[in-house]
Amino acid sequence: MKIIFTNRSGRASFKRAFTLLEMLVSVSVMTMIIYVLYALFDQTQSALRKNAAQVDVNEGGRAAMEMIVRELSQMEVSGYPPVLDAQSGRVLSGSKSFHSRPTPGTVPLLLAYQSDALTAEGTASDLAQGFRTNVLQDFTFTSRGELGFDITSYRVINVKNGIGTLGRYGTSGSLHSADPRAAMVNKSLAFNLHFDTAVARPSEPQWFQQITDGVIHFKITAFDQFGRELMPTIAWPDPLGLNLERLNSQGQPIYVVQNDRPLDGTLVQEKGGESHAWFYGGLPAYFDVEMAVIEPDVLEQVRQLPTQFQANFLGQKINKVTLFRQRVPIRQTR
């Protein structure tokens, strides 16, 4: 007879547990794995945020450009008869239909692709080296409305250091009236008064519907039917084109205008090199519209910087600026 004794408690005492060194190694490995996973997650989130910001800019910019293109392509001459302009003494081919100009009271932002070479003053030497000067223009035009002709204006408002918000203003230019004395009113002069009032409207949010923020460049350029830019300093030989008056910044004629027919437009060379344009009973063949918008996160950063550092900062973030450009043909040029 065999008797076998078991000592479970003694056998259990020989089982090994984790040593302190092993615990430290395992914790270090787990910490490293968590850190790598967090870094990967943060990088993914950052990429998604940047992509979302870019999508927001693209969607906002495209929506604004689609609105401008849709309304601008429906532009028509206001349809009222020729009128004698008391200021110039010339006969205009119709009432006012289009006006563009550098927006008064705004200074465009000088933006360089090499920000370290750009001085805070934006001197003529900077321009001579090929730095891009942004432009802030506004334009007003007429289009067919339910009761007559509507007047629409687009302008960059709330501008600080060349950065602002694109705004839209619209009003009815209808001259319909039940008053029998309305027949005695000069329709062209009365409509021009409506048009001039829209042009002179203050750049305030109470008048302009805000469309998209972070606009640093807004420009419109007119072209003739041969694709040539209509400029104050160049008179293209075009017997079938518009009869345009071209003036320098002092209001003096640069070229002799044709006096045997009414004026279709007036082009004025501004001091800064930009043009100021009126069109009356005739319109250009098409327009080019340009708009540059900053991404929201960069816009927030740049507005927190002192004014003298904003241009350099944007020069370093030039890839965060999206430029939209659209060509808009005009259906009715007469």
C-alpha positions in Angstrom: 0.0 0.0 0.0 1.4 3.3 -1.1 0.5 6.5 0.5 1.0 9.7 -1.6 1.2 13.0 0.1 0.5 16.2 -1.9 1.5 19.7 -0.8 -0.4 22.1 -3.0 0.4 25.1 -0.9 4.1 24.4 -1.3 3.8 23.8 -5.0 1.9 27.1 -5.5 4.7 29.0 -3.7 7.0 28.1 -6.6 4.8 29.9 -9.3 6.5 33.1 -10.6 4.8 36.5 -10.8 5.7 39.6 -13.0 8.8 41.3 -11.9 9.0 45.1 -11.5 11.2 45.3 -14.6 8.7 43.4 -16.7 5.9 45.7 -15.4 7.8 48.8 -16.4 8.6 47.4 -19.8 5.0 46.5 -20.5 3.7 49.9 -19.3 6.3 51.6 -21.5 5.2 49.6 -24.5 1.6 50.3 -23.9 2.3 54.0 -23.4 4.2 54.1 -26.7 1.3 52.4 -28.5 -1.2 54.8 -27.1 1.0 57.7 -28.0 1.4 56.5 -31.6 -2.4 55.9 -31.9 -3.2 59.4 -30.5 -0.7 61.0 -32.9 -2.2 59.2 -35.8 -5.7 60.1 -34.7 -4.7 63.8 -34.2 -3.1 63.9 -37.6 -6.2 62.4 -39.2 -8.5 64.9 -37.4 -6.2 67.8 -38.4 -6.4 66.7 -42.1 -10.1 66.4 -41.8 -10.4 69.9 -40.3 -8.2 71.3 -43.1 -10.1 69.5 -45.7 -13.4 70.8 -44.2 -12.1 74.3 -44.2 -11.0 74.1 -47.8 -14.4 72.6 -48.7 -16.1 75.5 -46.9 -14.1 78.0 -48.8 -14.7 76.3 -52.1 -18.4 75.9 -51.5 -18.8 79.5 -50.2 -16.7 80.9 -53.0 -18.5 78.9 -55.7 -21.9 79.8 -54.3 -21.0 83.5 -54.3 -19.6 83.3 -57.9 -22.6 81.4 -59.1 -24.9 84.1 -57.7 -22.8 86.8 -59.3 -22.6 85.0 -62.7 -26.3 84.2 -62.7 -27.3 87.8 -62.0 -24.6 89.4 -64.1 -25.4 87.3 -67.2 -29.0 88.6 -67.0 -27.8 92.2 -67.3 -29.6 94.3 -69.8 -29.4 97.9 -70.7 -32.0 99.9 -68.8 -33.9 100.6 -71.9 -34.6 104.2 -71.5 -33.9 106.6 -74.4 -30.8 108.7 -75.0 -30.3 111.7 -72.8 -28.1 114.8 -72.7 -25.6 114.6 -69.8 -25.5 118.0 -68.2 -22.1 117.4 -66.6 -20.2 116.4 -69.8 -22.5 118.0 -72.4 -22.5 114.8 -74.4 -25.5 112.7 -75.5 -25.5 109.3 -73.8 -26.9 106.4 -75.7 -29.3 105.6 -72.9 -29.7 105.7 -69.1 -27.0 104.2 -66.9 -26.7 100.4 -67.1 -23.3 99.5 -65.5 -20.8 101.1 -63.3 -17.5 99.8 -61.8 -14.8 101.5 -59.8 -12.1 100.9 -57.1 -14.2 100.9 -53.9 -13.8 104.3 -52.2 -12.2 104.3 -48.7 -10.4 100.9 -49.2 -6.7 100.2 -49.6 -6.0 96.8 -51.3 -3.6 94.4 -49.5 -0.2 94.1 -51.1 0.4 90.3 -51.1 3.8 88.8 -52.0 4.6 85.2 -52.8 8.0 85.7 -51.1 6.9 87.4 -47.9 10.4 87.9 -46.4 11.1 90.3 -49.3 8.0 92.4 -48.8 8.3 95.6 -46.8 5.5 96.7 -44.5 5.0 99.9 -46.5 4.5 98.2 -49.9 6.8 100.6 -51.8 7.1 101.1 -55.5 10.3 98.9 -55.3 8.0 96.0 -54.2 5.7 96.4 -57.1 8.7 96.6 -59.5 9.8 93.2 -58.3 6.6 91.6 -59.3 4.6 91.5 -56.1 0.9 91.2 -56.7 -1.4 94.0 -55.6 -4.9 92.9 -54.8 -7.8 94.9 -56.0 -11.0 95.8 -54.3 -13.6 97.0 -56.8 -17.4 97.2 -56.7 -19.9 97.2 -59.5 -23.5 98.1 -60.1 -25.7 96.9 -63.0 -29.3 96.7 -64.3 -31.3 93.7 -65.1 -34.9 93.0 -66.0 -37.3 92.8 -63.0 -40.9 92.1 -62.5 -42.0 95.8 -62.6 -39.2 97.1 -64.8 -35.5 97.1 -64.2 -33.7 96.1 -61.0 -30.5 97.6 -59.8 -27.9 95.3 -58.1 -24.6 96.1 -56.5 -21.7 93.9 -55.3 -19.1 95.3 -53.0 -16.6 94.2 -50.4 -17.7 95.7 -47.1 -16.2 95.9 -43.5 -12.8 96.2 -45.1 -9.8 96.3 -42.7 -6.3 96.2 -44.1 -7.6 94.9 -47.5 -9.7 92.1 -46.0 -13.5 92.2 -45.9 -16.8 90.6 -46.6 -18.5 90.3 -50.0 -21.9 92.0 -49.8 -24.9 92.4 -52.2 -27.4 95.3 -52.4 -30.5 95.2 -54.6 -33.3 97.6 -55.3 -36.0 98.1 -57.8 -35.4 100.9 -60.4 -39.0 100.8 -61.6 -40.5 104.1 -62.6 -44.1 102.9 -62.8 -46.5 105.4 -61.3 -50.2 106.1 -61.5 -49.6 109.8 -61.2 -50.5 111.4 -64.6 -47.6 113.9 -64.1 -45.2 110.9 -64.4 -45.5 111.2 -68.2 -43.8 114.5 -68.0 -40.7 113.1 -66.2 -37.6 112.4 -68.2 -37.4 108.6 -67.8 -33.6 108.4 -68.4 -32.8 111.2 -65.9 -35.1 109.7 -63.3 -33.6 106.2 -63.7 -30.1 107.6 -63.5 -31.1 109.2 -60.1 -32.1 105.7 -58.9 -28.9 104.2 -60.3 -26.6 106.9 -58.7 -28.3 106.4 -55.4 -27.4 102.7 -55.4 -23.8 103.5 -56.4 -23.5 106.0 -53.5 -25.0 103.6 -51.0 -22.7 103.5 -47.8 -20.8 100.2 -47.4 -22.6 99.2 -44.3 -24.1 95.8 -43.3 -27.5 97.4 -42.9 -27.6 98.0 -46.6 -25.6 95.1 -48.0 -26.5 91.4 -47.5 -23.3 89.6 -46.4 -22.4 86.7 -48.6 -18.9 85.4 -47.8 -16.1 86.6 -45.5 -12.3 86.7 -46.0 -12.3 88.4 -49.4 -9.0 90.0 -50.2 -9.5 90.5 -54.0 -12.5 91.4 -56.0 -12.3 92.7 -59.6 -14.4 92.9 -62.7 -12.9 93.6 -66.2 -14.9 94.4 -69.4 -14.0 93.0 -72.9 -15.2 93.7 -76.4 -16.5 91.2 -78.9 -13.0 90.5 -80.1 -11.8 89.5 -76.6 -9.8 92.7 -76.0 -9.9 94.4 -72.6 -11.7 97.8 -72.6 -9.1 100.1 -71.1 -8.9 103.9 -70.7 -5.4 104.0 -72.1 -6.0 101.9 -75.2 -8.5 102.7 -78.0 -8.7 99.5 -80.1 -9.5 100.1 -83.9 -13.0 98.6 -83.9 -15.5 100.4 -86.1 -18.3 97.9 -85.0 -17.6 98.3 -81.3 -18.8 100.7 -78.6 -18.3 104.4 -78.8 -16.3 105.0 -75.6 -15.0 108.1 -74.0 -11.5 107.6 -72.4 -10.4 110.0 -69.7 -7.3 110.3 -67.5 -7.4 110.6 -63.7 -7.9 114.4 -64.0 -11.0 113.9 -66.3 -9.2 115.1 -69.4 -9.8 113.1 -72.7 -7.0 110.7 -73.7 -8.4 110.1 -77.2 -10.8 112.0 -79.4 -14.3 110.6 -79.1 -16.7 110.2 -82.0 -19.2 113.1 -81.8 -21.4 111.8 -84.6 -23.2 109.3 -82.4 -24.1 109.0 -78.7 -21.7 107.7 -76.1 -22.0 104.1 -75.0 -19.6 104.4 -72.1 -16.9 106.3 -70.3 -13.6 104.8 -69.1 -11.5 106.7 -66.5 -7.9 105.9 -65.6 -7.6 106.0 -61.8 -4.4 107.1 -60.0 -3.7 103.6 -58.8 -3.8 102.2 -62.3 -7.3 100.8 -62.0 -10.2 101.9 -64.2 -13.5 103.5 -63.4 -16.2 102.6 -66.0 -19.7 103.7 -66.9 -21.8 102.1 -69.6 -25.1 103.5 -70.8 -27.2 102.2 -73.8 -24.5 99.7 -74.8 -22.6 97.0 -72.9 -19.4 95.0 -73.3 -19.5 91.6 -74.9 -18.5 89.9 -71.6 -16.9 90.4 -68.2 -14.3 88.6 -66.2 -15.0 88.4 -62.5 -12.2 87.6 -60.0 -12.5 86.9 -56.2 -9.9 85.7 -53.8 -10.9 84.2 -50.4 -8.9 83.2 -47.3 -9.6 79.9 -45.5 -11.5 80.5 -42.2 -8.7 79.3 -39.8 -6.1 81.5 -41.5 -8.5 84.4 -41.6 -9.0 84.1 -37.8 -5.2 84.0 -37.3 -4.4 87.0 -39.5 -7.1 89.2 -37.9 -5.4 88.6 -34.5 -2.1 90.0 -35.8 -1.1 93.6 -35.9 -1.7 95.3 -39.2 1.9 95.6 -40.1 2.4 91.8 -39.9 -0.7 90.7 -41.8 0.7 90.9 -45.3 3.9 88.9 -44.4 1.8 86.3 -42.7 -0.5 85.9 -45.7 2.5 85.7 -47.9 3.6 82.6 -46.0 0.1 81.2 -46.3 -0.5 81.9 -49.9 -1.6 78.3 -50.5 -4.5 79.1 -48.1 -5.9 81.7 -50.5 -8.3 80.4 -53.2 -8.8 82.5 -56.4 -12.1 82.2 -58.2 -12.4 83.5 -61.8 -15.4 83.3 -64.1 -16.1 84.7 -67.5 -19.6 86.1 -67.9 -21.0 86.7 -71.4 -23.7 89.3 -71.8 -26.7 88.4 -73.9 -27.9 91.9 -74.8 -25.2 94.4 -75.6 -27.7 96.9 -77.0 
